[in-house]
Amino acid sequence: MRWRSQAAVVRGDAHGPLLPVTPEERVQGTFDCERTVLVVGRTVTSTARLLEAMRFFRNDFRVKPVFTVNGTSKYSAGARRLLESAGVEEVVPWSEVGDLHYALALSASENIDFEDLRGPSVVLPHGIGFNKWVPDPATGSTRLAGLPPVSALRSGRVRLVLSHPSQERQLRAVCPEVAGRTAVTGDPTYDQLLAALPLRGRYRRELGLDGRKLVLLSSTWRSESELGRWRTLPLELLAALPADEYQVALVVHPNVWSWYGSGVVRNWFSDALDAGLLLVPPHRGWHAALVAAHVVVGDHGSVSLYGAALGKPLLLAAFGAEHVAGSPIEALGRTADHLDPRGDLLAQVERILDDHDPDRFAGLAAEVFAHVGEAETRLRDLLYRELELAPPPGAVPLLRPPDVEVSPQRVTAFDTFTAFTAPDELRIWRYPAAARPRRDTDDQTHPAAIRHLAVDEDEQNLHRPHQAAVFARCKPAEHPTAVAWTTDALEALPGARVTAAATSTGCVVRLRNGPRIDVTADPATSDALVVASAVYACALDRSIADRTLTVRAGAGSVSVRLEVARDG
């Protein structure tokens, strides 16, 4: 990212043009901006919040944002990459900030070098409240996350944005210097999430849930977080929850991504990704995932508190001792249900869904969020007061949270259980094989069901086709091609008992030492692995014949018509 030389910085009075201008810009510049806002990023978390805050200056040609990164953190490199991905092509080096003339510095981090800034600064929250003690390298002790240094508060130039008056009382008890340096606006993020709840169905469709329930895992950072305490939880949930009934997603604190790198994080969760885990990117998408979630499994991070305040069923998988006593997050940890790693994970998820009261944490939400529905306007008005400008006319747009930008990988191998619930009705439960690498022969998940491994030809693990009882080609082919493929696959895989190839109307299934079955499915786009597993269940039940069968997997069902081929 480029930054032009500051040799031609225009200077003026306290609120002059305040724009870094090259000689070319003096001639070619178009807009006569009245104020410059210096937007100070530091980490991915704080920078993402600042990019969201740019909506307060939408359509206002009087205000020019200029971006910089105070690179004092291990996580600052991620902040620069995030700005670049957001279209910010010019970032002022921090060493040149002292040469700039700006009306307001805007940050979402309390850890920036305030002494290098001139004029007023507004610090936005990048989470909810002041709930955590974190290490302070400068003192070797701990500090209250979110609270700027005493020296910055004493300067009289820093204003701290709060979501509730109780936070000011909390901060004054810890740091008297905060008195008079705060502004209670409410929480725009909470307002945005709350207003988006009626769109939960839309977000679920975008995620392709198709009737499945979304279990959203949320982990803050450091060793006491959900992943710090229970790093195998995503894979364990994927192994425990039927894949046709649940989708598992994971939101990881951006500091984890920045510390280890996205390639390392994805590699560590590679089995879970193969098992269908939706790994939400660190910079955007968590809002949409939270709105779509049917249940949240979290820790002492802000996403858990947002979920509780939104009325979501909540289970806490970890809860660190670094939380602040008497804080709202401490109250959440004391009153919410906790996920027991020794218990049945599926049963605990089902119980919290069945027993949930959406108003359970309403009282806690009232202690955390003030001015609900007004936060956007109150924060916009605060920023314009600091700029000594009249706010633009009209309401601040409350923007829909952006969609999750990634989709889960298609699962191509399933640990499958089948059981007849009536003569012509079959129930199927499927679990991602990638989450169950060691197939326990004493598995009692479904004691009355018959178990087998069903694998798609797109499966990446080359061991699994050789271990499969059912092997299928799920991409539709013409009938003659499907017939030939099933024959060749049986010859290539001696361990397979059934091969199947999808067609435009269903699939072709071939049994080892048995006939070919032409299957018509309704809907015709039904998963060939489900249909093939159903035919395999009929073969084990010795009920292969011309027949119609209703197959249920999760909330969906498919009607399959089996016709025994007479031509081999």
N, C-alpha and C positions, 0 to 999 in steps of 0.2 A: 504494500500500500504506500502511495506517494504522499509527500508533504512538500509544498512549495517553499522556497526560501522565505524567511521572515524579514528580509532586508527592507521590504516595502510595506511594513505594517502600518495601517492607518490608525492614528490615535485621535482621540477627541475628548469630550468631557466625560463625566462619570457614566453616561449612557449614550455615547456617540455611536457612530456606525459599527465600531467594534469588530470589524471584519478584517482578517488577514488578507491583504490585497497585493497581488503582484502588479507590475506595470501593465501587463496585458489585461488584467481584470479591470483596471481603471477605465480602459477603453471599451472592453467587450462585456463587462458585467451588465446584467439586465435588471436585477431587483434591488431597490433601495432599502435594504434591511435596516431596521432601527435598533435591534438588540442581537447580541450574540450570546448563546448559551453554551458554555463549555461542558460537554458531557464526558464525565470521568469514569471510565470503566476500570475494573481491576481484575475480576474473575469472571468466569462464564456466567455464574449465577447473577452477579450484580449487573453485568453487561446486558444480559437478557432482559432484566427488569427495566433497564434504561431504554432499551429498544422498544419495549412495550409502552414506555412513558412518552415516546415521541408522538403518540396519538393526541396528546394534549396540545400540540402545536400544529395539528393538521390544518392545512389550507390557510395558514397565517404567514404571509410573505414578510411580515415585520420581523419574524424571529428566525435566526439562522443558527442551527445546531452545528457545533464544531466538536469533533470527537478526539479524545486522547485516552491512553491507557497508562495508569500508574502501575508500572510493572514491578511491584514489590512483592509479588506472590508467585509461588510455584505454579499457580493456576492462571497466570496472566497471559501466557501464550495462547491458551484457548480463547481468551477474550478477544485477542486480535483476529483470530480465525473467524470467530463469530461475527465480528463487525464486517469483515470482508464478505462473508456469505450473505450478510444482510444488505449488501450494496454500498457500504461505507468505503469509498475508494481512497479517502485521504484521512490519515490519522496523525495528529500533531505529536511529535516526539515529546515526552514529558520534559525533557531538558529545555524545550522551547516554550513551555507553557508560561514561564515568567515574562516572555516578550509579548504575550497576547493581551488584548484589551477586551474584556467581556463583562457582561452585566450580571451573570449568574453562573455559578458552577453547580452542576447537578450530578449527584452520585447516588449509588445504591449500596455503598460500602462505607462502613465507619472506619476503615483501615487505610484510607488514602492519606497521602502526605499533605494535610491541610495547610501546613506552614508554607508550602510552595504556592498556595493559591492567594489571590487578591480579591477582595470584595466578598459578597455574600455567597454562601453555599447552602443548598438544601440536600439533605440526606434522606432518600427514600428507603423504606424497609425492603429487604429481599426475602423475607419470610414473614412469619406471624409473631410479632411481639419479641420479647426478650426472655427466652426460655432456656438458654443453654450457657453453661460455662465452657470456655474453650481455652486452649493453651495460649499464653502470651509470650512469644519468644523474647520480647524486649525486657521482661522482668523475670522470666523463668517461672512465673506463677500462672494464674488463670485470670481471665477477664470475662465480663458479661458480653456475649455476642450481641452486636447491634448498637452498642453504646460508643460514641466517639470519644477520643481522649479528652481528659480534663482540660488540657491546654487549648484544644480546639473550641471547647464550649466556653472557656473563659475569654476567648478572643471576641465573643459577641457576634461573630460572622456566620456561625453554623446554626441552622435550624433543622431539627429532627422531626420527621413526620411519624405520627402515631396513628394506630387504628382505633384506640379506645382511651378514655381519660384515665382508666385504672393503670395504664402503662406509665403515665407521668408520675403517679403516686409511687409506683414501684421504683422508677428510676431516681426520683428525688431521695428515696430512702437509701439508695446506694451511692448516689452522686449528686449532692446538693447543687452543684454547678449547672445542672440541667434545667433548673428553674428559669422560666421565661424563654427557653430556647427550643420549645416544642410547638407543634401544631397538630391538633387532632382532626383528621380528615375522614376517618373510616378507612376501609380497605377496598380499593378498586378491583383487586383480583377476586375478592370474595363476592363483590357485587356482580362481576362478570360471570363467575361460576354459577351463582344463584340464578341469574337471568337466563343462563344457558340450559338449566335443568330440563325445561320442557322440550329441548332438542335432543334429549338423551337417545331417543329412537333413531334420529338421524345419524348421530355419531356411532351408534351400534351397527347400523347398516353400512356405514363407511368402513368399519372395521371388519365387516363380513361375518358377524357373529351368527346370523341365521338361526336365531332361537337359542343359542348358547348363552350362558351367563359369563360375564367378564369378572375374573378375580384379579384385582390390581394390587400387585406388590409394590411397596414404596419404601425405599431405604435412604436414610440420610448418610452421612459419611463418618469416618473414624471407626475405631474398634468396637464401640458399644452400639453401633447401628444394627439394623436388621441383617444386612449381609455380613457385617463384621462378626456378629454372633452366630449366624446360621446361613452360611454361604451356600449350602446345598438345598435351601428351602425351595427355590424355583423348580429344581429338578424333582424334588420330593412331591411337590404339589402336582406337577405334571404326571408323575407316576400314579398319584392317588385319585385324581379327578378324571372321570370318563371324558375322552376327547370330544365326543359328540354332544356333551352337555356343558362343558366349560372351556373357556379360553383364558389362558394365564398371560398377563402382561406385567412388565417390570419397569418401574421408574427408579433410576439410580441418580443420586445427587451428582450434579455436574462436577464437583470436586473430585469424585472418584474417577470419572472419565478423564479429567485433566491430569490427575496424578499418575495414572497408569497408562493412558492412551487408549483410544477406541479399539485399536486392533487387539491389544492385550485383553481388554474387557470382553470383547466378543469371543476371543479364543477361550477364555475361562468358562464362558457360558455356551460353548459350542454344542454340547449335548442337549442342553435345554433349548437352544435355537433349533436344532434338528427335530426336537420334540414339539415344536410349534410355539415356543415362547415368543411373545411380542415384546421386543426390547425397545422401549420408547427413547428416541434421541434426546440428548441432554438439554438442548436449547429450546425445543418446542414440541408440543404434543401432549404434555402431561395434563394440561387443563382439559383437553378433549377426552383423554383416557379416564380422568377422574369423573367427568360428567357421565360417561358411558358406563362406568363400573357398577356392577351389582353388589360387590363386596370389596372392601379395602383391607389389605393385610399390611400393617405398617409398623412404625416404631415412634420415637419421640421427635420425629421431623415434622415440618409444617404441613406436608401433604396429608398426614394422618389427621391433624386438627382441622384442616379444610374439609376432609371427608366426613368427619364427625359432625361438623357444623352444617354440612349440606344434607344431613340425615341419612348418610350411607351406613350400612352395616359395617362394623369395624372390628377387626381382630388385631391385637398387638403381638407381633412375633418376637420383639425385643423392646427393651426400654432402658436406656442408659442412665447411669447414676449422674451423668453430667447435666441433667436437667436442673432447673432452678426451683428450689423449694417454694411452695406457695404460688407457683405460676400456673397458668391455664393448662400447660402441657403436663405439669405434674398432676393436676386434677384429672386429666384424661387418662394418664397411666394408672391412677388409683381406681377409676370407675369403669374403664372399658374392659371387655373380655380379652383374655390373653390366649394365644394359640399354644397348645401344649405339644411340644415335639415328640412326646412319648405316646400321645393319643392318636386316634384315628383322624387323619386330616380331613378326609371327606365328610365324616360325621360332624366335625366341628364347623366346617363351612356350611353344611346344610342346616345345622342348628342355629347359627347366627342369622341365616337368611329367614328361617321359619319363625324365629322368636323376635325378630327385630321390631323395635318401636322407632319410627323415624324422628320422633320428638325427644328421644332419649337424651340428647346432648344440647337441646335447645337453650337451656339455662346457661350452659358453658359458652355457647356461641354468643349469647347476649353480653357476656363478660369480656369478650374478645373483640367484637365488631360493633362499633358505634356508627351512627349516621348511615345505616344500611339503605342502599338505593341512592345515596347522595354523594358517595365518595368521589366519583369521577369529577363532579362539578366542584366540590370543595377543594380537591387537590389542584385542579386546573386554576381555580381562582387564587389559591395560595401562590402558585408559580407566577402568575401574572402580577400579583401584588409585589412580589420580589423584583420583577422586571419593571415595575412602575408603568405598566401598560394596562389598558382596559381589555378584559377578556373578549374574544370574538363573540358576536351575538349567537344566540341559540344554544341548545343543549350539547354537551359533549357526547359524541357517538359512543355507545356501548358496544364494542365490537365482539362478534362471535369468536370464541377461541379457535385458533387454527387446527385443522385436522392433524392426526398423527400421520407423519410422512412416510412411514414404512409399514409393510404388511408382514405378518408372520410367514415363515417358510411353510410350504405345503408338507405335511407329514406323509411319509411314504412307507412306513412300516408300523404295524400295530400288533400289540399283544391283545388278542381277540378272544372274547368269551361269548358263547351262544347258548341259548336255552329256549326250548319250545314252551310257550305259555298257554297254548291251545293247539289243537291239531294243525291249524293253518296259520298260526301266528308265532313268529320267532322274535326273540329279543336279543340284541347284540350290544355288548359293551366293549369299547375299544380304548386302549391306552397306548401312548406313543412308545414304540420299542426303544427309542433312544433314551427314554427316561427309565427303562427297565432293562439295563444291559445284562443282568444276571437273572435268568428266568427261574424263580423259585418253584420247584416242583410241588411244594406244600402250600402254594399260594391259595388263600381262602377268600379272595376277593368276591368270588361268586361260586360258592361251593357246589351248587347244583348245575353249573354250566360246564360246557366242554370248551377247552382252551386250545388255541392254535396261533401260529404266527402268520400274518398276512402281509405280503410285501409287494410294493409297486416296482416296476422295472426301472423307475427313476431313482430308486434308493441309492444313496452314495456309499453306504457301508457295504462293501462287496461280500462280506460274510453272510449277510442276512438272506439274500436270494437262495443260498445253499442250505439255509436253516428253515426256510419257509415251507409250511404245508400248503399255503395258498399263494400263488404268484400271479400277478395281473399286470396287464397293460391298460392304463386308465385313459390314455388318449384315444378317442374314437377312430376306428378304421372301417374300411369297407368289409362286408361280411366274408368274402373269400380270403382277404388278408388276415382277418381275425382268426379264421379257421386254421390257416397255415401257421400263424404265430403260436396258437395254443399247442399245436402238435410239436413244433420245434422246441418250445419252452419245456415241455414235459421230457423231451429227449435230453435237453441240455442240463436239466436239474433233476437228478434221480431222486432227491428227497421230497420233491413237490408231489402232493397228492391231487391238487387241482390247479389248473391254469385257466386264466380268463382274459379276454380281450374285449374292450368296450367297442360298441357299434353305435350307430345313430339312434337305435331303438332300444338298446339294452346292452347285452354282451353275449359273447360265445364262451361257454365254459366246457372244459374237457376234463374228465376224470381219469386218473390212472387206472388202467384195467377196467375201464367202464366206458359208457357212451359219451357222445358229445351232447351238450344241452344248449339249446338256443333259448335265450332268456329275453323276454320283453319286459321292460321296466316302465313304471309310471310313478314319478316322472322319468322320461327317457334319459335325462342327464344325471341320474343317480350314480353314486360312487361305485365303480366296478369292483372295488375291494369289498364293499358291503354286500353286493350281490353275490360275488364269488364265495364269500364266507357263508352266506345263506345256503348256497348250493352244497357247500361242503358239509354243513350241518345236516342237510337232508340225506347226504350220502352216508354219514355216520349213523343217522337214524334209520337207514335202510328204507327211505321213503322217496327215492328218486322216481318220479313218474310225471306224466303230464298233469300239472296242478298249478293252482294259484296260491300264492303265499303272501301274507302281510309281514313285512320286516320292519321292526322298530329299532332305531338307534338314536338315543337322545330324545329330543322333542319331535323329531321328524319320523316319517314312515314312508315306505316305498312298497308298492304292490308289484310283485314279480310273477310272471307267467312262465313256467318251465315247460318246454316242449322237448322231449327226447328225440334227437335226430335219428332218422331211419336210414340215412345215407352214410353213417359212420363218422 
